[in-house]
Amino acid sequence: MQSERQARHLLRLLADSWSEVQPSDLLRATADGLLAAHSLRAADAFQLAAALQWCQRRTTDKELATFDIRMREVARNEGFTILPVKIR
């Protein structure tokens, strides 16, 4: 229970510094295009579409964190720097 409280507290602190990308027709179209071009799950396509919208498709010097192998490959192909650098 203590660790859950700590995690919720940390999320509240971090919430002040993150950006939320809201669903839109553009986001859906971008996700659809990613699904057509790559072997991604729908949720991953929406996440990547949101990241692309956030940076206005200027992925140079932008980082994306994921442990999913497919997502890592596609995001790297889209120009993101992938974190963590190595996974086991």
N, C-alpha and C positions, 0 to 999 in steps of 0.2 A: 504494500500500500504506500509506503514511503517513497519508493522509486517511481510510482505512478504520479504522486504529487510533485516530485522533482521534475519529471518529464513535462507535466502540464505547466509548471512554472516556467521552465525553459521555453516552451512553445509560446507562452504569452510574451516573454521577453523578445523572442525572435520575430513575433508577428509584427512588431513595429518597423522591422527592416525589410520585410519581403514584399514582393510585388505580386498581385493576383491578376491573372489574365482571365477575363470573363468569357463565357461561351458567346460566339457570334457566328454569323454565316461565313465570314472569312476563316475563322478558326476551324469550322467544320469542313470547309472546302480544302484547307491545307492538310488536315488530318486525312481526308479522303484521298488526296493526292499521294500522301505518304504511304497509305495502305496499298494503293495501286502500284507504287514503285518499289516497295520494300516488304519483306516478310516480317511484319510487326503485328502485335496484338492491338486491338482497337484502343485500349486505354493508353498504351505506349505511344500510339500515333497522336492521340490528343495531347499527351504530355509534351512530346517533341514539337508538335504544332504550336503549343503555347510558348515553348522556349523560343521557337523561331519568330513568333509574333512579338515576344518581349524584346528581342534584340533587333527587330526589324530586318531579320535575315542577315544581319551583319555578324556572323559567327566568329570572325577572327578575334582572338583573345577572349572568347567567351567560354566558360567552363560548364559542363553538365555532369552531374554526379549520378551514376547508376551502376548497379552490379549485374544487370541483365545483359547477357552476351549479345543478343540481337540488337537491343537498344544501343549498346555501346558502339557496335559496328555502324549502324545507320547514322547515329549522331556524329560519329567521327567523319563519315562520308559527307555529312551536311556541313562540316567545318568546325564543329565544337572540339575543344580540348576535353578529354574524358577523364573524370576522377572517379575513384582512385586510379592512379596510373596502372597499377597491377592488382589483379585479383587472384585469389587462389583457386 
